[in-house]
Amino acid sequence: MTLGQLAPIVIGTSVQLGFHVYLWRRLVRDTGVAGRWRRAAAVAIALLALSVPATIWLNRAGQEWVGPTLGWISFPWMALVAVTVGVLAALDLGRLAAHGWRRWRRAAPIDHGRRLALARMTGGAAALASATTVAAGVRTALGDPEVSTVEVTVPGLGRELDGFTIAQVTDLHVGMTIDRAYVARVVELTNAIGADVIALTGDLVDGRVAALRDDVAPLAGLRAPEGVYFVTGNHEFYAGVEPWRAHLPTLGLAPLRNQHVVIRRGAAALVLAGVDDHGGGRFGAPPRYDAALAGRDPAHPVVLLAHQPKQIVHAIRHGVALQLSGHTHGGQVWPWHYVVALQQGGRVAGLYHEGGTTLYVCRGAGYWGPPVRVGAPPEIARIVLRAPA
């Protein structure tokens, strides 16, 4: 594993450990828990903190049994910690502001007993609110994806292609805690759209072909008259991209690896192009936009499949009309929305218009890590292309 591949894991693990230290200080130390209960809480929090990186590392090391076992403990806990830390941080900012106000007014400091009672009250409220939120988020994540219809006017699109429909499925993340039954349900919902083309925009899997062959098998049931296409996401590279590139076509999924196809209806034509994930360069397979669009007729509009929304900066330079992306999961769990927005230039979910290019960011049909979605329900996108009036 190279330094570039290792850095995100190290940073993520460090953030998680920091969250757990804050959680221990806030819910154990500051609330006056003492004696054997204090020690037990410290050990439990430490073990749960280590369970998250252990699950991820073991899965990437080929121990896929981890997902259906340890993953159902470590990942919901991961979400619970994130939400609890977010709520506690908001409460503590309020307490800090109140403390500053009291100092400015030269008021008497709060005595120890009142401070302890306040810590217990806010800690208990945060824990209860977070547990309720995460429980609701589990129900959302494990439910059926909603089908969102999005109409996009495409400059240069011929009248014969007006109404051309693309079903976008992204971020299914088969493996860990997502299995064959869920994949089969996504296939059923996608086929019900009756799209002309089905586009899979990356992060289909979280594991090796040998472990997930049976779970991804229902993808062979996807049907669209103009074809079913896929591009890589970052998780295909983590899982071993070349075996997946070899296996997915056996299921009827055609790769768009820095290449394009032309779809025609009468005199009208549309270029459907695809590039590798933005981070593919760390694995020796960077996205190549020039290659993807080499030889295309500039009179025909381009729809680009690119896993990460921030790849739009390259799409704009190449005159792409519409880019379809995923990767963000719509933020998946608050407060991660803010981290995702920072990493993707503010592009988290929905439609964006930049530099003559339209971008649609689908929230994804699955989830990564916690089987939890808060404020970002799972989605399959029905993209309807419209010719200019």
SEMARPA-68811 format. One record per residue (C-alpha): x, y, z; residue in one letter. Coordinates in pm, 1 decimal, decimal comma. Last residue first. Example, Ala and Ser with C-alpha at 12.3 -4.5 7.8 and 13.67 -1.06 7.14 Angstrom:
! SEMARPA-68811
<node c1="1367,0" c2="-106,0" c3="714,0" type="S"/>
<node c1="1230,0" c2="-450,0" c3="780,0" type="A"/>
***
This chain:
! SEMARPA-68811
<node c1="-3716,0" c2="2434,1" c3="-2697,8" type="A"/>
<node c1="-3390,4" c2="2264,8" c3="-2607,9" type="P"/>
<node c1="-3401,5" c2="1883,3" c3="-2618,9" type="A"/>
<node c1="-3480,1" c2="1714,8" c3="-2289,9" type="R"/>
<node c1="-3295,8" c2="1431,7" c3="-2119,4" type="L"/>
<node c1="-3477,7" c2="1242,4" c3="-1844,2" type="V"/>
<node c1="-3258,7" c2="1120,3" c3="-1558,6" type="I"/>
<node c1="-3425,2" c2="864,3" c3="-1331,8" type="R"/>
<node c1="-3204,6" c2="854,3" c3="-1022,8" type="A"/>
<node c1="-3196,1" c2="567,2" c3="-773,1" type="I"/>
<node c1="-3183,5" c2="701,1" c3="-420,2" type="E"/>
<node c1="-3109,3" c2="620,3" c3="-59,1" type="P"/>
<node c1="-3231,1" c2="875,5" c3="196,7" type="P"/>
<node c1="-2998,6" c2="1163,3" c3="293,2" type="A"/>
<node c1="-3115,0" c2="1350,3" c3="604,4" type="G"/>
<node c1="-2977,9" c2="1077,2" c3="828,8" type="V"/>
<node c1="-2877,6" c2="750,6" c3="664,1" type="R"/>
<node c1="-2750,4" c2="458,4" c3="869,9" type="V"/>
<node c1="-2620,3" c2="112,6" c3="785,7" type="P"/>
<node c1="-2287,1" c2="253,4" c3="908,4" type="P"/>
<node c1="-1989,3" c2="192,1" c3="680,5" type="G"/>
<node c1="-2074,6" c2="288,0" c3="324,5" type="W"/>
<node c1="-2429,4" c2="317,1" c3="206,0" type="Y"/>
<node c1="-2652,0" c2="178,0" c3="-65,8" type="G"/>
<node c1="-2865,9" c2="320,1" c3="-347,2" type="A"/>
<node c1="-2669,1" c2="638,7" c3="-400,3" type="G"/>
<node c1="-2727,2" c2="1006,7" c3="-318,4" type="R"/>
<node c1="-2710,3" c2="1096,6" c3="-688,7" type="C"/>
<node c1="-2508,2" c2="1403,5" c3="-785,4" type="V"/>
<node c1="-2634,4" c2="1557,5" c3="-1109,7" type="Y"/>
<node c1="-2401,9" c2="1798,7" c3="-1284,2" type="L"/>
<node c1="-2490,3" c2="2039,0" c3="-1564,3" type="T"/>
<node c1="-2204,3" c2="2187,0" c3="-1766,5" type="T"/>
<node c1="-2198,7" c2="2539,1" c3="-1915,5" type="G"/>
<node c1="-1947,5" c2="2666,9" c3="-1661,9" type="G"/>
<node c1="-2125,0" c2="2522,3" c3="-1361,2" type="E"/>
<node c1="-2484,5" c2="2414,2" c3="-1308,8" type="H"/>
<node c1="-2560,2" c2="2188,8" c3="-1013,0" type="Y"/>
<node c1="-2843,3" c2="1941,6" c3="-959,2" type="L"/>
<node c1="-2887,1" c2="1714,7" c3="-656,7" type="G"/>
<node c1="-2655,2" c2="1603,8" c3="-379,1" type="A"/>
<node c1="-2325,8" c2="1703,0" c3="-213,2" type="V"/>
<node c1="-2139,6" c2="1945,9" c3="-440,3" type="R"/>
<node c1="-1987,8" c2="2204,3" c3="-204,2" type="G"/>
<node c1="-1638,5" c2="2173,6" c3="-349,1" type="G"/>
<node c1="-1628,8" c2="1795,9" c3="-314,0" type="Q"/>
<node c1="-1405,8" c2="1759,0" c3="-5,1" type="Q"/>
<node c1="-1561,3" c2="2054,5" c3="179,0" type="L"/>
<node c1="-1914,2" c2="1939,0" c3="100,0" type="A"/>
<node c1="-1829,9" c2="1586,1" c3="215,4" type="V"/>
<node c1="-1693,1" c2="1717,5" c3="545,6" type="V"/>
<node c1="-2003,6" c2="1931,5" c3="596,5" type="Y"/>
<node c1="-2241,2" c2="1644,1" c3="519,1" type="H"/>
<node c1="-2053,6" c2="1433,6" c3="775,4" type="W"/>
<node c1="-2257,7" c2="1610,0" c3="1046,8" type="P"/>
<node c1="-2506,1" c2="1446,9" c3="971,2" type="W"/>
<node c1="-2507,4" c2="1099,5" c3="819,6" type="V"/>
<node c1="-2523,8" c2="1001,2" c3="450,0" type="Q"/>
<node c1="-2365,1" c2="1322,1" c3="314,2" type="G"/>
<node c1="-2572,5" c2="1292,4" c3="-3,8" type="G"/>
<node c1="-2412,0" c2="951,2" c3="-48,9" type="H"/>
<node c1="-2109,6" c2="1158,3" c3="-161,6" type="T"/>
<node c1="-1962,3" c2="920,4" c3="-420,8" type="H"/>
<node c1="-2225,8" c2="972,4" c3="-692,5" type="G"/>
<node c1="-2182,1" c2="1131,6" c3="-1031,8" type="S"/>
<node c1="-2360,2" c2="1202,6" c3="-1361,5" type="L"/>
<node c1="-2207,9" c2="1475,9" c3="-1576,9" type="Q"/>
<node c1="-2412,7" c2="1661,3" c3="-1838,6" type="L"/>
<node c1="-2318,0" c2="1884,2" c3="-2135,5" type="A"/>
<node c1="-1945,5" c2="1807,3" c3="-2142,2" type="V"/>
<node c1="-1739,6" c2="2077,5" c3="-2314,9" type="G"/>
<node c1="-1398,3" c2="1928,5" c3="-2235,1" type="H"/>
<node c1="-1288,8" c2="2201,3" c3="-1994,3" type="R"/>
<node c1="-1623,9" c2="2177,5" c3="-1813,4" type="I"/>
<node c1="-1586,2" c2="1801,8" c3="-1769,6" type="A"/>
<node c1="-1244,4" c2="1855,3" c3="-1612,5" type="H"/>
<node c1="-1384,0" c2="2082,3" c3="-1340,4" type="V"/>
<node c1="-1678,6" c2="1842,5" c3="-1316,3" type="I"/>
<node c1="-1449,6" c2="1580,6" c3="-1163,1" type="Q"/>
<node c1="-1546,9" c2="1737,8" c3="-831,8" type="K"/>
<node c1="-1866,9" c2="1531,4" c3="-839,2" type="P"/>
<node c1="-1679,4" c2="1200,5" c3="-797,6" type="Q"/>
<node c1="-1775,2" c2="887,3" c3="-990,9" type="H"/>
<node c1="-1761,5" c2="1016,1" c3="-1346,0" type="A"/>
<node c1="-2017,2" c2="918,0" c3="-1612,0" type="L"/>
<node c1="-2014,5" c2="1185,2" c3="-1883,0" type="L"/>
<node c1="-2310,9" c2="1277,0" c3="-2103,3" type="V"/>
<node c1="-2179,0" c2="1447,0" c3="-2416,1" type="V"/>
<node c1="-2373,5" c2="1647,5" c3="-2675,3" type="P"/>
<node c1="-2313,5" c2="1568,4" c3="-3046,2" type="H"/>
<node c1="-2175,9" c2="1844,0" c3="-3271,2" type="A"/>
<node c1="-1827,5" c2="1784,1" c3="-3132,4" type="P"/>
<node c1="-1819,6" c2="1444,9" c3="-3312,2" type="D"/>
<node c1="-1615,5" c2="1213,4" c3="-3092,8" type="R"/>
<node c1="-1269,2" c2="1103,8" c3="-3199,5" type="G"/>
<node c1="-1113,6" c2="1111,1" c3="-2852,3" type="A"/>
<node c1="-1368,4" c2="1178,7" c3="-2580,0" type="L"/>
<node c1="-1261,7" c2="919,5" c3="-2324,0" type="A"/>
<node c1="-898,4" c2="949,7" c3="-2428,8" type="A"/>
<node c1="-893,4" c2="1324,5" c3="-2363,5" type="D"/>
<node c1="-1069,6" c2="1272,6" c3="-2030,7" type="Y"/>
<node c1="-820,5" c2="1024,1" c3="-1895,0" type="R"/>
<node c1="-908,0" c2="928,8" c3="-1537,1" type="P"/>
<node c1="-596,0" c2="795,1" c3="-1364,7" type="P"/>
<node c1="-518,4" c2="420,8" c3="-1351,4" type="A"/>
<node c1="-184,8" c2="363,7" c3="-1173,7" type="G"/>
<node c1="-340,7" c2="297,0" c3="-834,6" type="F"/>
<node c1="-288,6" c2="647,7" c3="-694,1" type="R"/>
<node c1="-404,5" c2="775,3" c3="-1033,8" type="G"/>
<node c1="-742,7" c2="616,0" c3="-976,5" type="G"/>
<node c1="-834,5" c2="886,0" c3="-725,0" type="G"/>
<node c1="-1065,3" c2="1076,1" c3="-962,5" type="H"/>
<node c1="-1240,3" c2="753,1" c3="-1055,0" type="D"/>
<node c1="-1206,0" c2="618,0" c3="-1407,6" type="D"/>
<node c1="-1377,9" c2="788,6" c3="-1697,9" type="V"/>
<node c1="-1702,6" c2="733,9" c3="-1887,7" type="G"/>
<node c1="-1861,6" c2="865,0" c3="-2203,8" type="A"/>
<node c1="-2211,4" c2="854,6" c3="-2351,8" type="L"/>
<node c1="-2216,8" c2="1059,2" c3="-2672,6" type="V"/>
<node c1="-2565,8" c2="1136,8" c3="-2804,4" type="L"/>
<node c1="-2690,0" c2="1133,7" c3="-3161,8" type="A"/>
<node c1="-2990,7" c2="1267,1" c3="-3353,0" type="A"/>
<node c1="-3054,2" c2="1199,1" c3="-3722,7" type="A"/>
<node c1="-3268,9" c2="894,6" c3="-3649,4" type="G"/>
<node c1="-3197,9" c2="786,6" c3="-3297,8" type="R"/>
<node c1="-2832,0" c2="732,2" c3="-3222,3" type="R"/>
<node c1="-2624,1" c2="642,0" c3="-2917,3" type="I"/>
<node c1="-2248,0" c2="688,3" c3="-2948,5" type="V"/>
<node c1="-2012,1" c2="508,0" c3="-2712,4" type="V"/>
<node c1="-1728,7" c2="650,4" c3="-2507,8" type="H"/>
<node c1="-1391,1" c2="571,9" c3="-2354,2" type="Q"/>
<node c1="-1186,4" c2="632,9" c3="-2039,2" type="N"/>
<node c1="-1293,0" c2="292,2" c3="-1910,0" type="R"/>
<node c1="-1659,5" c2="274,8" c3="-2000,6" type="L"/>
<node c1="-1719,5" c2="-83,7" c3="-1893,3" type="P"/>
<node c1="-2018,8" c2="-282,4" c3="-2021,0" type="A"/>
<node c1="-2226,0" c2="-464,6" c3="-1759,2" type="L"/>
<node c1="-2372,2" c2="-791,1" c3="-1891,5" type="G"/>
<node c1="-2290,3" c2="-998,1" c3="-1584,6" type="L"/>
<node c1="-1972,7" c2="-1136,0" c3="-1747,9" type="T"/>
<node c1="-1880,5" c2="-769,8" c3="-1803,4" type="P"/>
<node c1="-1863,9" c2="-728,0" c3="-1421,2" type="L"/>
<node c1="-1600,4" c2="-999,0" c3="-1375,9" type="H"/>
<node c1="-1298,7" c2="-868,3" c3="-1568,6" type="A"/>
<node c1="-1319,7" c2="-510,2" c3="-1445,9" type="R"/>
<node c1="-1382,5" c2="-654,4" c3="-1099,2" type="W"/>
<node c1="-1065,0" c2="-863,7" c3="-1115,9" type="P"/>
<node c1="-874,9" c2="-552,3" c3="-1234,2" type="E"/>
<node c1="-1005,0" c2="-317,5" c3="-963,9" type="V"/>
<node c1="-896,0" c2="-495,4" c3="-648,9" type="G"/>
<node c1="-1121,5" c2="-400,8" c3="-354,7" type="A"/>
<node c1="-960,6" c2="-62,0" c3="-283,2" type="Y"/>
<node c1="-971,3" c2="23,1" c3="-654,0" type="F"/>
<node c1="-1337,0" c2="-70,6" c3="-677,5" type="E"/>
<node c1="-1389,2" c2="144,2" c3="-368,8" type="H"/>
<node c1="-1265,2" c2="459,7" c3="-543,9" type="N"/>
<node c1="-1535,0" c2="437,5" c3="-807,0" type="G"/>
<node c1="-1510,3" c2="269,6" c3="-1144,3" type="T"/>
<node c1="-1739,0" c2="321,3" c3="-1440,2" type="V"/>
<node c1="-2035,6" c2="110,9" c3="-1548,8" type="F"/>
<node c1="-2264,8" c2="66,4" c3="-1846,9" type="Y"/>
<node c1="-2593,9" c2="-116,3" c3="-1909,5" type="V"/>
<node c1="-2715,1" c2="-104,3" c3="-2269,1" type="G"/>
<node c1="-2932,2" c2="80,2" c3="-2520,8" type="E"/>
<node c1="-3240,3" c2="-138,5" c3="-2469,5" type="P"/>
<node c1="-3204,0" c2="-150,5" c3="-2089,5" type="A"/>
<node c1="-3207,9" c2="-458,0" c3="-1863,0" type="R"/>
<node c1="-3042,1" c2="-530,9" c3="-1530,3" type="L"/>
<node c1="-3075,6" c2="-901,4" c3="-1443,0" type="G"/>
<node c1="-2701,2" c2="-965,8" c3="-1444,4" type="A"/>
<node c1="-2685,5" c2="-733,1" c3="-1142,7" type="L"/>
<node c1="-2847,7" c2="-1020,4" c3="-949,9" type="P"/>
<node c1="-2503,1" c2="-1191,1" c3="-931,7" type="A"/>
<node c1="-2349,5" c2="-919,1" c3="-711,1" type="V"/>
<node c1="-2401,5" c2="-1114,7" c3="-386,8" type="D"/>
<node c1="-2293,9" c2="-1448,2" c3="-536,2" type="D"/>
<node c1="-1957,1" c2="-1319,4" c3="-660,5" type="R"/>
<node c1="-1894,6" c2="-1121,8" c3="-341,3" type="L"/>
<node c1="-1616,2" c2="-1318,5" c3="-170,3" type="A"/>
<node c1="-1417,4" c2="-1429,3" c3="-475,0" type="A"/>
<node c1="-1474,5" c2="-1094,4" c3="-646,6" type="V"/>
<node c1="-1306,6" c2="-912,3" c3="-359,7" type="R"/>
<node c1="-1468,8" c2="-663,2" c3="-126,7" type="G"/>
<node c1="-1661,2" c2="-338,7" c3="-97,0" type="D"/>
<node c1="-1854,4" c2="-322,8" c3="-423,1" type="V"/>
<node c1="-2058,0" c2="-101,3" c3="-655,3" type="L"/>
<node c1="-1854,0" c2="206,3" c3="-575,6" type="D"/>
<node c1="-1900,2" c2="353,1" c3="-922,7" type="G"/>
<node c1="-2140,1" c2="531,2" c3="-1155,2" type="T"/>
<node c1="-2363,9" c2="250,9" c3="-1277,0" type="L"/>
<node c1="-2554,1" c2="386,8" c3="-1578,7" type="A"/>
<node c1="-2864,8" c2="213,0" c3="-1712,9" type="I"/>
<node c1="-2972,7" c2="320,4" c3="-2061,4" type="V"/>
<node c1="-3312,7" c2="354,8" c3="-2230,4" type="D"/>
<node c1="-3486,2" c2="347,3" c3="-1892,7" type="A"/>
<node c1="-3791,0" c2="135,5" c3="-1809,9" type="G"/>
<node c1="-3800,3" c2="262,9" c3="-1451,1" type="I"/>
<node c1="-3915,2" c2="-81,7" c3="-1333,8" type="A"/>
<node c1="-3571,2" c2="-217,4" c3="-1426,0" type="N"/>
<node c1="-3414,9" c2="-0,3" c3="-1156,2" type="T"/>
<node c1="-3660,1" c2="-106,0" c3="-885,6" type="L"/>
<node c1="-3605,3" c2="-475,9" c3="-959,5" type="E"/>
<node c1="-3227,3" c2="-436,5" c3="-975,0" type="V"/>
<node c1="-3229,2" c2="-252,1" c3="-641,2" type="V"/>
<node c1="-3434,1" c2="-534,8" c3="-487,1" type="R"/>
<node c1="-3191,5" c2="-797,1" c3="-617,7" type="A"/>
<node c1="-2898,6" c2="-603,0" c3="-471,0" type="V"/>
<node c1="-3073,5" c2="-596,5" c3="-132,4" type="Y"/>
<node c1="-3121,7" c2="-972,3" c3="-135,2" type="A"/>
<node c1="-2763,0" c2="-1034,0" c3="-249,2" type="R"/>
<node c1="-2599,9" c2="-857,1" c3="44,4" type="D"/>
<node c1="-2518,9" c2="-517,9" c3="196,3" type="I"/>
<node c1="-2354,8" c2="-531,5" c3="544,9" type="T"/>
<node c1="-1985,9" c2="-564,3" c3="446,3" type="M"/>
<node c1="-2032,6" c2="-641,6" c3="79,1" type="G"/>
<node c1="-2215,2" c2="-460,0" c3="-198,6" type="V"/>
<node c1="-2136,7" c2="-89,1" c3="-181,2" type="H"/>
<node c1="-2434,5" c2="28,6" c3="-391,5" type="L"/>
<node c1="-2268,6" c2="362,5" c3="-449,3" type="D"/>
<node c1="-2444,2" c2="446,0" c3="-774,7" type="T"/>
<node c1="-2743,5" c2="354,0" c3="-986,5" type="V"/>
<node c1="-2846,0" c2="600,6" c3="-1256,9" type="Q"/>
<node c1="-3140,8" c2="516,5" c3="-1481,1" type="A"/>
<node c1="-3098,5" c2="714,5" c3="-1802,8" type="I"/>
<node c1="-3398,9" c2="826,8" c3="-2006,5" type="T"/>
<node c1="-3423,3" c2="975,4" c3="-2354,8" type="F"/>
<node c1="-3721,6" c2="1212,7" c3="-2342,7" type="G"/>
<node c1="-3603,5" c2="1420,1" c3="-2639,7" type="D"/>
<node c1="-3367,5" c2="1195,8" c3="-2837,6" type="L"/>
<node c1="-3549,4" c2="1239,6" c3="-3170,4" type="E"/>
<node c1="-3554,5" c2="1616,2" c3="-3106,5" type="R"/>
<node c1="-3175,1" c2="1634,3" c3="-3122,8" type="G"/>
<node c1="-2973,9" c2="1732,0" c3="-2814,3" type="L"/>
<node c1="-2752,6" c2="2033,7" c3="-2882,4" type="G"/>
<node c1="-2792,2" c2="2183,3" c3="-2537,4" type="P"/>
<node c1="-2921,4" c2="1923,9" c3="-2289,3" type="V"/>
<node c1="-3225,0" c2="2023,3" c3="-2081,9" type="T"/>
<node c1="-3225,8" c2="1805,8" c3="-1772,4" type="V"/>
<node c1="-3532,8" c2="1645,4" c3="-1615,7" type="E"/>
<node c1="-3479,3" c2="1469,8" c3="-1283,3" type="V"/>
<node c1="-3703,0" c2="1189,7" c3="-1155,5" type="T"/>
<node c1="-3606,2" c2="1050,0" c3="-816,1" type="S"/>
<node c1="-3668,2" c2="681,9" c3="-743,0" type="V"/>
<node c1="-3659,1" c2="621,0" c3="-368,3" type="E"/>
<node c1="-3425,9" c2="353,6" c3="-239,1" type="P"/>
<node c1="-3605,2" c2="76,0" c3="-47,1" type="D"/>
<node c1="-3548,3" c2="62,4" c3="327,8" type="G"/>
<node c1="-3231,3" c2="-41,3" c3="510,4" type="L"/>
<node c1="-3085,3" c2="309,4" c3="513,0" type="A"/>
<node c1="-3408,5" c2="473,3" c3="630,2" type="T"/>
<node c1="-3465,4" c2="229,1" c3="916,8" type="R"/>
<node c1="-3104,8" c2="266,3" c3="1025,6" type="V"/>
<node c1="-3139,6" c2="645,6" c3="1019,9" type="G"/>
<node c1="-3443,2" c2="631,6" c3="1251,1" type="A"/>
<node c1="-3234,9" c2="437,0" c3="1503,1" type="A"/>
<node c1="-2948,4" c2="684,5" c3="1449,8" type="V"/>
<node c1="-3169,3" c2="982,5" c3="1530,4" type="T"/>
<node c1="-3316,1" c2="822,8" c3="1842,8" type="T"/>
<node c1="-2971,1" c2="725,3" c3="1970,7" type="A"/>
<node c1="-2840,1" c2="1075,4" c3="1898,3" type="S"/>
<node c1="-3122,8" c2="1251,8" c3="2082,3" type="A"/>
<node c1="-3084,0" c2="1023,1" c3="2384,2" type="L"/>
<node c1="-2704,0" c2="1061,8" c3="2397,8" type="A"/>
<node c1="-2724,6" c2="1439,5" c3="2356,8" type="A"/>
<node c1="-2988,4" c2="1473,8" c3="2629,2" type="A"/>
<node c1="-2785,7" c2="1257,3" c3="2866,2" type="G"/>
<node c1="-2470,4" c2="1458,1" c3="2805,6" type="G"/>
<node c1="-2655,2" c2="1789,2" c3="2842,6" type="T"/>
<node c1="-2807,3" c2="1685,4" c3="3176,9" type="M"/>
<node c1="-2494,4" c2="1518,7" c3="3310,8" type="R"/>
<node c1="-2271,3" c2="1812,0" c3="3223,2" type="A"/>
<node c1="-2522,1" c2="2058,6" c3="3372,3" type="L"/>
<node c1="-2542,5" c2="1859,4" c3="3696,2" type="A"/>
<node c1="-2163,0" c2="1854,1" c3="3722,0" type="L"/>
<node c1="-2138,8" c2="2228,6" c3="3661,3" type="R"/>
<node c1="-2408,2" c2="2291,1" c3="3923,1" type="R"/>
<node c1="-2222,5" c2="2085,0" c3="4179,5" type="G"/>
<node c1="-1886,6" c2="2242,4" c3="4097,2" type="H"/>
<node c1="-2005,0" c2="2602,6" c3="4141,4" type="D"/>
<node c1="-2073,0" c2="2830,2" c3="3843,4" type="I"/>
<node c1="-1846,3" c2="3134,6" c3="3850,8" type="P"/>
<node c1="-1978,8" c2="3461,0" c3="3999,8" type="A"/>
<node c1="-2060,7" c2="3723,2" c3="3737,5" type="A"/>
<node c1="-1794,5" c2="3957,1" c3="3605,8" type="R"/>
<node c1="-2024,3" c2="4056,5" c3="3317,7" type="R"/>
<node c1="-1754,4" c2="3960,5" c3="3068,4" type="W"/>
<node c1="-1687,7" c2="3643,7" c3="3265,4" type="R"/>
<node c1="-2055,0" c2="3549,6" c3="3255,8" type="R"/>
<node c1="-2073,9" c2="3612,0" c3="2882,1" type="W"/>
<node c1="-1764,9" c2="3402,2" c3="2820,7" type="G"/>
<node c1="-1918,2" c2="3116,0" c3="3019,2" type="H"/>
<node c1="-2243,7" c2="3146,1" c3="2823,4" type="A"/>
<node c1="-2048,3" c2="3131,5" c3="2495,9" type="A"/>
<node c1="-1860,6" c2="2824,4" c3="2618,4" type="L"/>
<node c1="-2186,3" c2="2656,6" c3="2721,6" type="R"/>
<node c1="-2334,2" c2="2724,8" c3="2377,8" type="G"/>
<node c1="-2021,8" c2="2586,1" c3="2210,6" type="L"/>
<node c1="-2054,4" c2="2287,0" c3="2440,7" type="D"/>
<node c1="-2408,8" c2="2219,8" c3="2322,9" type="L"/>
<node c1="-2305,1" c2="2229,6" c3="1957,0" type="A"/>
<node c1="-2006,3" c2="2003,3" c3="2029,2" type="A"/>
<node c1="-2231,2" c2="1762,9" c3="2217,8" type="L"/>
<node c1="-2472,3" c2="1737,5" c3="1924,1" type="V"/>
<node c1="-2192,4" c2="1675,9" c3="1672,9" type="G"/>
<node c1="-2015,3" c2="1431,4" c3="1903,4" type="V"/>
<node c1="-2339,8" c2="1239,2" c3="1948,3" type="T"/>
<node c1="-2402,9" c2="1226,8" c3="1571,8" type="V"/>
<node c1="-2053,6" c2="1101,0" c3="1490,8" type="A"/>
<node c1="-2046,0" c2="856,3" c3="1782,6" type="V"/>
<node c1="-2380,5" c2="702,9" c3="1688,2" type="L"/>
<node c1="-2267,2" c2="669,1" c3="1327,2" type="A"/>
<node c1="-1950,9" c2="480,6" c3="1423,2" type="M"/>
<node c1="-2151,7" c2="268,1" c3="1668,3" type="W"/>
<node c1="-2376,0" c2="163,1" c3="1379,2" type="P"/>
<node c1="-2052,0" c2="67,2" c3="1197,1" type="F"/>
<node c1="-1876,0" c2="-123,0" c3="1475,0" type="S"/>
<node c1="-2155,9" c2="-357,2" c3="1577,4" type="I"/>
<node c1="-2306,1" c2="-471,9" c3="1244,8" type="W"/>
<node c1="-1955,0" c2="-464,7" c3="1099,5" type="G"/>
<node c1="-1824,1" c2="-716,4" c3="1352,6" type="L"/>
<node c1="-2034,4" c2="-993,1" c3="1199,4" type="T"/>
<node c1="-2171,7" c2="-952,9" c3="845,5" type="P"/>
<node c1="-1880,7" c2="-726,4" c3="751,3" type="G"/>
<node c1="-1594,2" c2="-921,3" c3="911,6" type="V"/>
<node c1="-1647,0" c2="-1233,9" c3="702,0" type="W"/>
<node c1="-1482,3" c2="-1038,3" c3="418,8" type="E"/>
<node c1="-1131,4" c2="-1103,5" c3="556,9" type="Q"/>
<node c1="-951,4" c2="-1003,7" c3="236,4" type="G"/>
<node c1="-712,9" c2="-744,0" c3="378,6" type="A"/>
<node c1="-959,6" c2="-472,1" c3="278,2" type="R"/>
<node c1="-1218,9" c2="-630,7" c3="507,5" type="N"/>
<node c1="-968,6" c2="-663,2" c3="792,2" type="L"/>
<node c1="-865,5" c2="-299,3" c3="762,3" type="W"/>
<node c1="-1221,0" c2="-165,6" c3="757,8" type="I"/>
<node c1="-1341,7" c2="-377,7" c3="1050,1" type="T"/>
<node c1="-1028,5" c2="-303,7" c3="1254,8" type="A"/>
<node c1="-1064,0" c2="71,1" c3="1182,6" type="P"/>
<node c1="-1414,5" c2="62,2" c3="1337,1" type="V"/>
<node c1="-1351,3" c2="-188,5" c3="1616,8" type="S"/>
<node c1="-1068,8" c2="21,4" c3="1764,5" type="L"/>
<node c1="-1308,1" c2="290,1" c3="1888,1" type="A"/>
<node c1="-1545,7" c2="23,3" c3="2020,0" type="L"/>
<node c1="-1262,1" c2="-130,9" c3="2220,4" type="L"/>
<node c1="-1154,2" c2="207,8" c3="2359,3" type="A"/>
<node c1="-1512,1" c2="303,8" c3="2448,1" type="I"/>
<node c1="-1564,5" c2="-24,7" c3="2633,3" type="A"/>
<node c1="-1232,6" c2="0,7" c3="2819,9" type="V"/>
<node c1="-1299,4" c2="359,1" c3="2930,3" type="A"/>
<node c1="-1655,6" c2="275,7" c3="3034,8" type="A"/>
<node c1="-1535,3" c2="-19,1" c3="3243,1" type="A"/>
<node c1="-1271,5" c2="197,9" c3="3412,6" type="R"/>
<node c1="-1525,0" c2="469,3" c3="3498,9" type="R"/>
<node c1="-1775,0" c2="209,6" c3="3619,1" type="W"/>
<node c1="-1508,5" c2="48,1" c3="3838,8" type="R"/>
<node c1="-1442,8" c2="369,6" c3="4026,2" type="G"/>
<node c1="-1592,8" c2="698,7" c3="3910,0" type="A"/>
<node c1="-1842,5" c2="858,1" c3="3671,7" type="V"/>
<node c1="-1836,1" c2="1231,8" c3="3750,7" type="G"/>
<node c1="-2020,2" c2="1362,1" c3="3444,8" type="T"/>
<node c1="-1708,7" c2="1536,2" c3="3309,9" type="D"/>
<node c1="-1503,4" c2="1214,5" c3="3308,2" type="R"/>
<node c1="-1758,5" c2="981,2" c3="3153,3" type="V"/>
<node c1="-1982,5" c2="1152,9" c3="2898,8" type="L"/>
<node c1="-1767,7" c2="1451,3" c3="2796,1" type="R"/>
<node c1="-1418,7" c2="1315,2" c3="2847,4" type="R"/>
<node c1="-1506,9" c2="975,7" c3="2701,0" type="W"/>
<node c1="-1682,8" c2="1129,1" c3="2398,4" type="L"/>
<node c1="-1390,5" c2="1365,8" c3="2336,3" type="Y"/>
<node c1="-1148,4" c2="1072,2" c3="2339,7" type="V"/>
<node c1="-1382,9" c2="880,9" c3="2110,0" type="H"/>
<node c1="-1402,0" c2="1165,0" c3="1856,6" type="F"/>
<node c1="-1022,0" c2="1190,6" c3="1855,3" type="G"/>
<node c1="-997,4" c2="818,2" c3="1781,8" type="L"/>
<node c1="-1234,7" c2="860,4" c3="1487,2" type="Q"/>
<node c1="-1038,1" c2="1158,2" c3="1353,8" type="V"/>
<node c1="-713,2" c2="963,5" c3="1377,8" type="S"/>
<node c1="-867,6" c2="664,7" c3="1198,8" type="T"/>
<node c1="-989,9" c2="886,5" c3="914,6" type="G"/>
<node c1="-649,6" c2="1053,0" c3="877,1" type="I"/>
<node c1="-464,2" c2="720,0" c3="879,0" type="V"/>
<node c1="-707,8" c2="567,1" c3="628,9" type="I"/>
<node c1="-691,3" c2="870,9" c3="399,4" type="P"/>
<node c1="-305,4" c2="865,2" c3="410,8" type="A"/>
<node c1="-256,0" c2="495,6" c3="332,3" type="L"/>
<node c1="-343,2" c2="509,9" c3="-38,1" type="Q"/>
<node c1="-114,1" c2="807,7" c3="-98,1" type="G"/>
<node c1="160,7" c2="649,0" c3="111,7" type="L"/>
<node c1="144,7" c2="337,3" c3="-103,8" type="T"/>
<node c1="0,0" c2="0,0" c3="0,0" type="M"/>
***
